[in-house]
Amino acid sequence: MSRLFIVFLFFTVCSALPAQQTKSRAKPSQANTDDMWVASPVSELPPNVTHHTLRSTSMQHEVGYCIYLPPGYAKDTGRRYPVIYHLHGAGGNEVRSVYSASVLHEGIVAGRLPEIIMVFPNGGRSTMYQDSADGRFMAETMMIKELIPHIDAAYRTIAERKARCIEGFSMGGRGSTNLAMKFPQMFASLFNQSGNVYHVSDASNLPNPYLGDDPERLRANDAFLNLAKNLPDIKAGLRIQVACGTADPDHLVTVRQYHQALTQAGVQHSYFEVEGLDHNQKKMIDGRKSTWFDFHIESLKLNQVPLHYLQP
């Protein structure tokens, strides 16, 4: 069994949101619909972020995504880059979480962070990045078999596990965990940010309105069972970080359960709770901006992925 390494970091985030963020906003509908897959209209995007679509063969329609290309991408046409896939939360779309790209860009321009591509896919409003039982919403298939191959073909990525990271907040944290536990051979690092992790195969929770009631299908989509099933691959090459706020009771319980499951399985991982933080991604990021991408970057370095920093 590999040596257990768990990092507990407790700190208070005091950063205030900008005025426009403090206004109450009606929550977007979280019901999945056929027209949810491309954001419209697309608001102003951060520097170096552009909006695109790809044709989903599995769903026979367009799916939106945003992509951040680092400053050197256009100039250094012979260089390939690692990629971070960032998955948005419930009720969101491909433009929901692009603030992360602003933080990454700021660090790259300052010379603190290496140049990395960052992708923001539209994963539907409430799919948990899994395929629905009726085949109508193919979020997992879109991510694994369509979007990632498309990004690797259309952009100069390092198209290998060692250079591919995945993360997300809330539903995106749960979704990135679902995908990483099911397909650990595809990712070098996982960062679950306040994402519920459920035992979806638990019979007491049936019927599952999205995944259906087929026991085999539910087991195949249970992150805890996939942790056990794919434990050798997870231990061999997937680094995991998990975080949640202590004032986020709707998510903290299952986040702690997932952390406990990793611990019991002997999986090396980093875990921290942010004292007093509610379910707010921007506050979580702003409280540790200078180190926000360190876990992924450390994973890339351990995998000996070539990293390029802008010259000061």
N, C-alpha and C positions, 0 to 999 in steps of 0.2 A: 504494500500500500504506500502510495506517495506521501511524503511528509506534508502535513497540514499547515497551511499558512493563511491566517485570517487576520485581516487588518480592520480594527475598529476605529473609526474616526468620528468623534462627536463634536459638533461645533454649531454655533448659532449664526444664522444668516440674517443680517440686518439691512441688506440693500433694499431700498424702496423702489417700487415700480414707477416708471414715468407716469405723468398725470393721465395720459390717455389710456393707460393700462388699468387704472384704478376704477374706471367707470364700470358700472354693472352692465353686463351684456347678456342678452338672451342666449342660452346654449343652443347650438345648432342641433337639428334633428339627428338622432343617431340611428334612425331606421335605414337599413340598406335599400337602395333603389338602383335601377339600371342606369340612371343618368348621373350617378355620383362620381364617376371615375375620372373626370377632367374638371379642374377648378375653373370657374367662370364667374366674374371676371378675375384675371390675375392682377393683383395689386403690385405696387412698386416692389422690386426685389432688391436684396442686398448686393453689394459690389461683386462682380464675377459670377453671379447666379443667373441662369437663364431657364426658361420654361420650355418643355418639349412634350411630345406624346409618342407613344409606340403603339402599334397594333397588337392587341392581345389575341392570339389565335384561339386560346381556350375559351374566351368570352365573346369573340367576334366583334370587338369594338375598341376604340382608343382608350388608353390609360395615360394619365398625365404624370410627369415627374419633373422635378427641378434638379439642376446639377450645378455644383460649384466647381469651377476650374481654377487652379491656383495661378498667380500672376505670371509664372514662367512658362505656363503650358503652351501659349501661342508662339513664344520665342524659341524655346528649346524643343524643336520638333523630333528630336531623337530620344527624348527621355520618356520613360513610363513611370506611372505613379500608383501608389497604394490607394485604396478606396475605403471610405466609411459610408455605410448605408444607414441612414437615419429614418426611423419609422415614426409616423405621427400618431397622436392619440385619437380616441373615439370622437366621432363627429367632425373630424378634420379632413384635410386633403394634402396635396403635395406642397402647398404654400404655407401650411400651418406652422411648421417648426423651423423655417429657414433662418431664424435668429441665430441658430447654432453656426451657420455659415459665416455670419458677421464676426462671431468670436474667433472662429478659425482663421478668417482672413486677417483680422487684426493682429493675431499672433504671428502669422506668416510674414506680413509686411514688416513687423517689428524685428524679425529675425529670430524669434523665440521658438517658433514651430516650423517643422519641415513642410514642404509643399505636398498637399494631399488633395485628392478629389473627394467630394462629398455629394452623395445622391439622396434625394428626398422623394420617394415614390408615393403615389396615391394608393393607399391600401384599403380604401372603402371606409364607410363610417363606423361599422361595428363588426368587422370580420375576424378580428384577432389574428389577421394574416393567415387564415386557414381557409380551406375550400369548404363551401357549404355542401350539405348532404345532397341537395337537389341539383348541384352542378351549376347553379346560376351565378354564384360569386366565387371566382377561382383565385382568391388572393394569394394562396401559397404557390400554386402553379405559376401564376403570373410572376411572382418574385423569383422563384428558383429556376424555372425553365424558360422564362421569357425576358424579364427585365435584366437580371444579372448577365446573361449571355449577350443581350443587346448592348449593355454598357461596355462590356469587354470588347465587343466588335466595333462599336462606334467611337470609342475613346481610347486613348493610350494608357490603359490600365496595366498593372502587373496582374495578369489574370490567373492568379494562384491563391490557394488557401492562405498562404503565409502573409499575403498582402491585402487581405479582405477582412474588414471589421464590420460589425453590425451593432446597432444600438437603437434605443427608442424610449419615449416617455409614455407612461400610462398604458393605453392599449398598445402603443409602440414598444414599450418595454416588455409587455407580455408577448407581443408578436415576435419580437426579436429573440426572446427566450424560446418560444415555440419552435422557431426555425432553426436556431442554433442547437437545440437539444435533438431535433429530428435529423438535421444535416450538419453535424459538427465537422465533417470533413471539408466543408466549404468555407469555414470562417476561422480566423486567427484569434479574434477576441470578441467578446460580448459584453455590453454595458447595459444592464437593465435599470432604467431610471423610473422608480415608482410604478412598476408594472405588476399587476396581480398575476400570480401563477396558480392555476387551479388544477385539482384532480378531476379533470373532465370525465374520466371513466367511472367515477363514483356513482353507483346505481341510485343513490339517494337524491341525486341532482337531476334525474331523468324526468320527463324527456328534455333533451337539449334542443332548443328551438332552432339552433343554427347547424349543429353537427349531426343532429338526428339521434336515433336510439339504437343503432347497430353497435353492439358491444365491441366488435373487432375494429370498427372505424374509430370509436371513442378511445380505445386503448392506443391506437396508432397516433392519436392526436393529444395524448396526455404527456405533458412535459416531464412529469415526475417518472413515468414509466420509460420515456425515451432517455432520460438521464441514466437509468439503470441499464437499459438495453444498449446504449451507445457509450457506456462508461469508458472502455478502452480508448476510443477515438477522442473522447472529451479530455481525458487525462493526457493523452499524447500530444495534443496540439491546440486546444481551445482554452484561452485564458478568460476568466469570468470576473466581472465586477458588478456588484449589486448595491443600490442605494435607495433610500426612502426617507421622507420626513417623519418625525415623531408626532406631528399634528395632522397626520394623514391616515386616520384609522381605517378607512375603507380599503386601503392598499397595504398598510403596514403589516397586517396579520399574515397575509399570504406571502408577502416578500420575506418575512421572517421564516415562514415555513420552508420556502425554497432555499434560503440560506442554511437552514438546519439540514435539509436534505443533502445539499452539497457537502456540508461538514461531515455528516454521517457516511457519505460515500467516499470520503477522503479526497475530495476534489479541492485542489489549491484555488483559492479565490480571494478577492478583496471585497469587504463588506463594510458599509458605513451608514449611519443614520444621522440626519441633519436635525439637531435639536430645535424644536419649535416650528419647523417648516411644514406648511400645508401642501396641498396638491398643486404645486406651482413650479413649472419647469424653469421659467426665466429666473425666479429667485434662486433656485437650486444652482443654476449655471453662474449667475452673477456672484454668488457667495464664494465661488472658487474658480473664477475665470482663468486665472494664471496657470492653473493645473488641470483644467477641465479635460483636455485631450491627452494628458500624460499617460493614462493607462493604455490606450490604443498605441501610442507612440512607443511605449516600452515594449509592447507585444511585437511591433514591427521590428524593433531593434534586436530583440531576442531571436527573431527569425532571420536576422541578417538581411533584411530588406534594405536596399539602397535608398537613403533619404537625402533630399536636397534642400538646403536652406538658402534663402535669398542672401546675396552679398550686401552687407551694410553700406 
